[in-house]
């Protein structure tokens, strides 16, 4: 530092002496010319047109860091006067002499000052000065534009929060101009969803779904935006969901129970049957893959039927969900068309899954009495069916049908089915609604759809055949009727089922 001070002082002293000598020489020559009576030289020396002046003008320059900047300084009638470049009190050049030791700075095309590889600290005022103590200095202001940068707080970029609490993510931006900052959350590791503005992002009542990668982006229009990633971990007790709460199987077959567990910290998952902990055996395996935990039972035995629970624990809590492994039949599923082909009969078809043979099937049906503003279900009719015996080697799906007779035309009915095997009765099926035709002369819905389809393919034929046009009109009427029935079905679905 002391050497640098000595150098600056010596440089300043040298430059000052040089300027003094040049100015003294110029003054002496003018005095000699005057004494010699050289009127022409004296008038030229003192003429206003010979006074030095700047041709360039002071300006404010904005340049990007690492670029090259040229500051102009064009002078007329400089004569033997010295032209200086300085920045503050530091002299950069004197005439053609380089005073500064900064190798990035040089004179080009006369007295223009070139600065290469601009740095943020190069910002400031640069003065081009004529050493005559009369001419005003020319000042250039340099502003250095710096691309944005951003730093996460903490610098590790790792944030941890508890479920239900609040958390703050912060990043500090830098650059010139000051950059604007926004936050985005990565979805599936790629897609970005904008979630906030400003250097601070605060999340209230944090849920586990909010864990993940958050990206802080800074942009000031100089260069490309700058981004950093921050990872948010949300700690929460286990959350358990089962794929099936009722698992249907049979003796000698397999059963698979699956529960999906979300938790942080990582949970431990245990399986229980009727409140007794289970351990792996030659017929029973327990596997985990990600959040999916599976209990698989091979060659099911009667003692394997019953209630099971999936229990997940971590340091923040515990949760369990229940499942049942059962040999009872699965719920019945109807496969009939909703429209009857007859005004007084209806062919009801359904299927039931059961590993053992079915022992008994119960069918209940009733008519709905309704108008535009009122509906009243009728009395249930109970039909007990005995399925045909079948070999145990046949498929587990049982397809059944029954023809209901003595129905009323233009009516709405609903039906339910329940089945039994040696393990017991299954759950009652969902309510199924069907509709009878208005009269025997009414066209069937399938026929009307066929006629309408044929008409759309051959418009000339439909125009030439009045009967076809009439049938199309009837199809529109039936469509309106179907819409009305749909409204009534929604009303019925809201009522509870009462078995009489």
C-alpha positions in Angstrom: 0.0 0.0 0.0 2.9 2.4 0.9 4.5 1.6 -2.5 1.2 2.4 -4.3 0.9 5.7 -2.5 4.4 6.6 -3.4 3.7 5.6 -7.0 0.5 7.7 -7.2 2.3 10.7 -5.6 5.2 10.5 -8.0 2.8 10.0 -10.9 0.8 13.0 -9.9 4.0 15.1 -9.4 5.3 14.0 -12.8 2.1 14.8 -14.6 1.7 18.2 -12.8 5.3 19.1 -13.7 4.7 18.0 -17.3 1.6 20.1 -17.7 3.4 23.0 -16.1 6.3 22.7 -18.5 4.2 22.4 -21.6 2.0 25.4 -20.5 5.2 27.4 -19.6 6.7 26.6 -23.0 3.6 27.8 -24.8 3.5 31.0 -22.8 7.1 31.7 -23.3 6.8 31.2 -27.1 3.9 33.6 -27.2 5.9 36.2 -25.2 8.9 35.9 -27.6 6.6 36.2 -30.6 5.1 39.4 -29.0 8.5 40.9 -28.3 9.7 40.3 -31.8 6.7 42.2 -33.1 5.3 39.2 -34.9 1.8 40.6 -35.1 0.5 37.8 -37.2 1.7 35.1 -34.7 0.4 37.1 -31.7 -3.1 37.6 -33.2 -3.3 33.9 -34.1 -2.3 33.0 -30.5 -4.9 35.3 -29.0 -7.7 34.7 -31.6 -11.0 33.3 -30.2 -11.1 30.8 -33.0 -7.9 29.3 -31.8 -9.2 28.6 -28.3 -9.3 24.8 -27.7 -12.8 23.3 -27.5 -14.5 19.9 -27.3 -16.2 18.5 -30.4 -17.8 15.6 -28.5 -20.3 15.9 -25.7 -20.6 14.4 -22.3 -23.0 11.5 -22.2 -24.3 8.7 -19.9 -23.4 5.2 -21.1 -25.0 2.0 -20.0 -22.9 -1.1 -20.7 -23.2 -4.8 -19.7 -20.5 -6.2 -17.5 -17.7 -7.9 -19.4 -18.4 -5.8 -22.5 -16.0 -3.2 -24.1 -16.9 0.6 -23.8 -15.3 3.5 -25.7 -15.7 7.0 -24.2 -15.2 9.7 -26.9 -13.1 12.8 -26.3 -12.6 14.8 -29.6 -10.8 18.2 -29.2 -10.3 21.1 -31.6 -7.3 23.5 -31.4 -5.6 21.5 -28.6 -2.2 22.9 -29.8 0.5 22.0 -27.4 -1.9 21.8 -24.4 -2.1 18.6 -22.5 -5.3 16.5 -22.5 -6.0 14.4 -19.4 -8.4 11.5 -18.6 -9.2 11.2 -15.0 -11.6 9.4 -12.7 -12.1 11.2 -9.5 -8.6 12.2 -8.3 -7.0 9.4 -10.2 -5.3 10.4 -13.5 -5.7 7.7 -16.2 -3.8 9.3 -19.1 -1.9 12.5 -19.9 -1.6 13.4 -23.5 -0.6 10.0 -25.1 1.0 8.8 -21.9 -0.7 5.9 -20.0 -0.6 6.7 -16.3 -2.9 4.0 -15.0 -1.6 0.5 -14.6 -4.9 -1.1 -15.5 -4.2 -3.0 -18.7 -7.9 -2.9 -19.6 -7.7 0.8 -20.4 -6.1 2.4 -23.4 -6.5 5.3 -25.9 -7.9 4.6 -29.3 -8.4 6.8 -32.4 -6.8 9.9 -30.8 -7.9 10.5 -27.3 -11.0 8.2 -27.0 -10.8 6.1 -23.9 -11.4 2.3 -24.3 -12.3 0.1 -21.3 -12.3 -3.6 -21.9 -13.9 -6.4 -19.8 -16.1 -4.1 -17.8 -16.5 -4.7 -14.1 -19.2 -3.4 -11.8 -16.6 -1.2 -10.0 -16.0 0.6 -13.4 -19.2 2.5 -12.9 -18.8 6.3 -12.2 -17.8 9.6 -13.9 -14.9 9.8 -16.3 -13.5 13.3 -17.0 -11.7 14.4 -20.2 -9.9 17.6 -19.2 -7.8 20.2 -21.1 -5.1 21.5 -18.9 -5.6 25.2 -19.6 -7.7 26.1 -16.5 -10.3 27.7 -18.8 -12.1 25.1 -20.9 -14.8 23.3 -19.1 -14.2 19.6 -18.5 -16.2 17.0 -20.5 -17.8 14.4 -18.2 -19.0 10.9 -19.2 -21.1 8.9 -16.7 -20.8 5.1 -16.9 -23.5 2.8 -15.6 -22.6 -0.9 -15.6 -25.5 -3.3 -16.2 -25.1 -6.6 -14.3 -27.1 -9.7 -15.2 -29.3 -11.1 -12.3 -28.1 -13.5 -9.7 -29.8 -15.0 -6.8 -28.8 -16.8 -3.6 -31.1 -19.0 -1.5 -31.6 -18.5 2.2 -30.3 -20.8 3.7 -27.6 -21.4 1.1 -28.2 -25.2 1.3 -31.6 -24.7 -0.3 -33.2 -27.2 2.1 -36.3 -26.2 4.2 -38.2 -28.4 6.5 -41.7 -27.7 7.9 -44.4 -29.5 10.0 -47.8 -30.2 8.5 -50.3 -27.5 9.5 -47.5 -25.0 10.3 -46.1 -22.1 8.3 -42.9 -21.9 6.4 -40.9 -19.1 4.7 -38.8 -19.5 1.6 -36.4 -16.7 0.8 -33.9 -15.9 -1.9 -31.8 -12.7 -2.3 -31.3 -11.3 -5.8 -28.5 -9.1 -7.1 -27.9 -7.3 -10.3 -28.2 -3.9 -12.0 -31.0 -2.9 -12.4 -32.3 -4.6 -9.3 -34.0 -7.8 -10.5 -37.6 -8.8 -10.0 -38.2 -12.2 -8.3 -40.9 -14.8 -8.7 -41.5 -18.3 -7.4 -42.7 -21.5 -9.2 -43.3 -25.0 -8.0 -42.2 -28.0 -10.1 -44.9 -30.5 -10.8 -43.7 -34.1 -11.6 -40.2 -32.7 -11.7 -40.8 -30.7 -14.9 -43.9 -28.5 -15.3 -43.8 -25.2 -13.4 -46.7 -23.6 -11.6 -46.3 -19.9 -10.5 -47.0 -19.6 -6.8 -45.7 -16.2 -5.7 -43.8 -12.9 -6.3 -41.0 -11.2 -4.4 -38.0 -12.4 -2.5 -40.0 -14.1 0.2 -42.6 -16.9 -0.2 -44.7 -17.7 2.9 -46.9 -20.8 3.0 -49.5 -21.1 5.7 -51.1 -24.3 7.1 -48.7 -26.4 5.0 -50.1 -29.7 3.6 -48.0 -32.7 2.5 -48.9 -32.0 -1.1 -47.0 -28.8 -0.9 -43.7 -30.6 -0.4 -41.3 -30.6 -3.4 -39.0 -28.4 -5.4 -39.6 -24.6 -5.5 -37.8 -22.5 -8.1 -36.7 -18.9 -7.4 -36.2 -16.9 -10.6 -34.6 -13.4 -10.9 -34.9 -11.3 -14.0 -33.8 -7.7 -14.8 -33.8 -7.7 -18.6 -30.0 -8.1 -18.7 -29.0 -11.5 -20.1 -31.0 -14.5 -19.2 -33.1 -15.0 -16.0 -31.2 -16.7 -13.1 -32.9 -19.5 -11.2 -32.1 -21.6 -8.1 -34.0 -24.5 -6.7 -35.1 -25.0 -3.1 -36.5 -28.2 -1.6 -39.3 -28.1 0.9 -39.8 -31.2 3.1 -43.1 -31.4 5.0 -43.1 -33.6 8.0 -46.5 -35.3 8.8 -47.9 -38.4 10.5 -49.0 -41.4 8.3 -52.0 -41.1 6.0 -53.3 -44.5 5.0 -55.6 -45.4 2.1 -56.7 -48.9 1.0 -57.3 -49.9 -2.6 -60.1 -52.3 -1.6 -61.8 -52.4 1.8 -63.5 -55.7 0.8 -61.4 -58.4 -0.9 -63.3 -61.3 -2.5 -61.6 -64.8 -2.7 -62.1 -68.5 -2.2 -60.4 -71.5 -0.6 -57.4 -72.5 -2.5 -57.2 -69.2 -4.3 -55.2 -66.0 -3.6 -56.0 -62.8 -1.9 -54.1 -59.5 -2.2 -54.5 -56.6 0.3 -53.0 -53.3 -0.6 -52.7 -50.1 1.4 -51.0 -46.8 0.2 -49.1 -44.9 2.9 -47.9 -41.3 2.8 -45.7 -40.2 5.6 -42.6 -38.2 6.4 -40.4 -39.3 8.3 -40.5 -42.7 6.6 -43.1 -44.9 8.3 -43.0 -48.6 9.4 -46.0 -50.6 8.2 -47.4 -53.6 10.0 -50.2 -56.0 9.2 -52.8 -57.4 11.6 -55.5 -60.0 11.4 -58.3 -59.7 13.9 -56.0 -57.5 16.0 -53.1 -60.1 16.0 -49.8 -59.1 14.3 -48.9 -61.0 11.2 -45.5 -62.4 10.2 -44.4 -63.7 6.8 -45.0 -67.4 6.2 -44.7 -69.8 3.3 -48.2 -68.7 2.2 -48.1 -65.1 3.4 -45.7 -62.4 2.0 -45.5 -58.7 2.7 -43.8 -56.4 0.3 -43.3 -52.6 -0.1 -42.6 -50.5 -3.2 -42.7 -46.8 -2.6 -45.9 -45.9 -0.9 -47.6 -49.2 -1.9 -47.6 -51.9 0.8 -49.0 -55.3 -0.1 -50.1 -58.4 1.9 -50.4 -61.5 -0.4 -52.0 -64.7 0.8 -51.6 -67.8 -1.3 -53.8 -71.0 -1.2 -56.4 -69.3 1.0 -57.7 -71.4 4.0 -60.8 -70.9 6.0 -58.8 -69.3 8.8 -57.6 -66.7 6.4 -61.0 -65.1 6.2 -61.7 -62.2 8.5 -60.7 -58.6 9.3 -57.3 -57.2 8.5 -55.7 -53.9 9.3 -52.8 -52.0 7.8 -51.0 -49.9 10.5 -48.4 -47.2 9.7 -46.2 -45.5 12.4 -43.6 -42.8 12.4 -42.3 -40.3 15.0 -45.3 -38.0 14.5 -48.2 -40.5 14.8 -50.0 -43.6 13.7 -52.9 -44.4 11.4 -54.7 -47.7 10.5 -57.2 -48.7 7.9 -59.3 -51.9 7.9 -60.0 -54.5 5.2 -62.0 -57.7 5.0 -61.1 -60.9 3.3 -64.3 -62.8 2.5 -65.6 -65.8 0.6 -69.1 -64.3 0.4 -70.4 -63.4 -3.1 -69.5 -60.1 -4.6 -72.3 -57.5 -5.2 -74.6 -58.2 -8.1 -74.2 -56.1 -11.3 -77.1 -55.6 -13.7 -76.6 -55.9 -17.4 -80.2 -55.4 -18.7 -81.2 -52.6 -21.1 -83.2 -50.0 -19.2 -86.1 -50.2 -21.8 -88.4 -53.2 -21.9 -89.5 -54.8 -25.2 -92.9 -55.4 -23.8 -95.5 -53.3 -21.9 -96.1 -56.1 -19.2 -92.9 -58.2 -19.0 -89.2 -57.5 -18.5 -86.2 -59.7 -18.8 -83.8 -58.9 -15.9 -80.2 -60.1 -16.2 -77.3 -59.8 -13.8 -74.0 -61.3 -12.7 -72.5 -62.3 -9.4 -68.9 -63.3 -8.6 -68.6 -66.2 -6.2 -65.9 -68.9 -5.8 -68.2 -71.5 -4.1 -71.5 -72.3 -5.8 -74.4 -70.0 -5.1 -77.0 -71.5 -2.8 -79.8 -68.9 -3.0 -80.6 -65.6 -4.8 -83.2 -63.1 -3.7 -84.7 -60.7 -6.2 -86.9 -57.7 -5.1 -88.7 -55.3 -7.4 -91.3 -52.6 -7.1 -93.1 -50.0 -9.1 -92.6 -46.3 -8.6 -95.7 -44.1 -8.7 -94.8 -40.6 -9.6 -95.9 -37.4 -11.4 -94.2 -34.1 -12.1 -94.0 -33.1 -8.4 -94.6 -36.4 -6.5 -93.2 -39.9 -6.2 -94.2 -42.8 -4.0 -92.5 -46.2 -4.2 -94.8 -49.2 -4.2 -94.5 -52.5 -2.2 -91.5 -54.7 -2.8 -92.2 -58.0 -4.5 -89.8 -60.8 -3.2 -88.7 -63.6 -5.5 -86.5 -66.4 -4.1 -84.4 -68.2 -6.8 -82.4 -71.4 -6.5 -79.4 -71.3 -8.8 -78.6 -74.3 -11.0 -75.8 -76.4 -9.4 -72.5 -76.1 -11.1 -69.0 -77.6 -10.9 -66.4 -75.8 -8.7 -64.1 -75.8 -11.7 -66.4 -73.4 -13.6 -65.6 -69.7 -13.7 -66.4 -67.7 -10.6 -68.8 -65.3 -12.4 -72.4 -66.5 -12.3 -74.7 -65.0 -15.0 -78.4 -65.1 -14.1 -81.7 -63.9 -15.6 -85.3 -63.8 -14.6 -88.4 -62.6 -16.5 -90.8 -60.4 -14.6 -94.4 -60.7 -15.7 -97.7 -58.9 -14.9 -96.1 -55.5 -15.1 -98.0 -52.3 -16.0 -97.3 -50.5 -19.2 -95.7 -47.1 -19.3 -94.3 -47.6 -15.8 -91.0 -47.2 -13.9 -89.7 -50.1 -11.8 -86.7 -50.7 -9.7 -85.0 -53.9 -8.6 -82.3 -55.1 -6.2 -80.5 -58.5 -5.9 -78.8 -60.3 -3.1 -77.0 -63.7 -3.3 -75.8 -66.3 -0.8 -73.1 -69.0 -0.8 -71.8 -71.2 2.1 -70.0 -68.2 3.6 -73.2 -66.1 3.8 -75.1 -63.3 2.1 -73.4 -60.6 0.0 -74.2 -56.9 0.2 -77.4 -55.8 -1.5 -76.8 -54.5 -5.0 -77.3 -51.0 -6.2 -80.9 -50.1 -7.2 -81.5 -50.7 -10.9 -84.3 -48.9 -12.7 -86.1 -50.1 -15.9 -89.1 -48.9 -17.9 -92.0 -50.7 -19.7 -93.4 -49.8 -23.1 -96.6 -47.7 -23.3 -98.5 -50.3 -25.3 -97.9 -53.3 -27.5 -98.2 -51.1 -30.7 -95.4 -48.7 -29.6 -92.2 -49.2 -31.6 -89.3 -50.5 -29.6 -86.5 -48.2 -28.7 -84.0 -50.3 -30.7 -86.2 -50.2 -33.8 -86.6 -46.4 -33.5 -82.9 -45.9 -33.2 -82.4 -48.1 -36.3 -85.0 -46.1 -38.3 -83.4 -42.8 -37.2 -80.0 -44.0 -38.2 -81.3 -45.2 -41.6 -83.0 -41.8 -42.2 -79.9 -39.8 -41.5 -78.0 -41.9 -44.2 -80.8 -41.5 -46.8 -82.5 -38.1 -46.5 -84.4 -38.5 -49.9 -85.9 -41.8 -48.7 -87.1 -40.2 -45.4 -88.7 -37.4 -47.2 -90.6 -39.7 -49.5 -91.8 -42.0 -46.8 -94.3 -40.4 -44.3 -94.2 -43.5 -42.0 -90.5 -43.1 -41.4 -91.0 -39.4 -40.5 -93.7 -40.4 -38.1 -91.4 -42.9 -36.4 -88.6 -40.3 -36.1 -91.1 -38.0 -34.4 -92.0 -40.8 -32.0 -88.3 -41.3 -31.2 -88.1 -37.6 -30.2 -91.1 -38.0 -27.9 -89.5 -41.1 -26.3 -86.3 -39.2 -25.8 -88.2 -36.5 -23.9 -89.8 -39.2 -21.9 -86.4 -40.7 -21.1 -85.2 -37.3 -19.9 -88.1 -37.1 -17.6 -87.4 -40.5 -16.3 -83.8 -39.6 -15.7 -84.9 -36.7 -13.5 -87.2 -39.1 -11.6 -84.3 -41.6 -11.1 -82.2 -38.9 -9.4 -85.1 -38.2 -7.1 -85.4 -41.9 -6.3 -81.7 -42.3 -5.7 -81.9 -39.7 -2.9 -84.4 -41.8 -1.0 -83.4 -44.5 1.4 -84.3 -48.1 0.6 -86.9 -49.7 2.8 -87.4 -53.4 2.6 -91.1 -54.4 3.3 
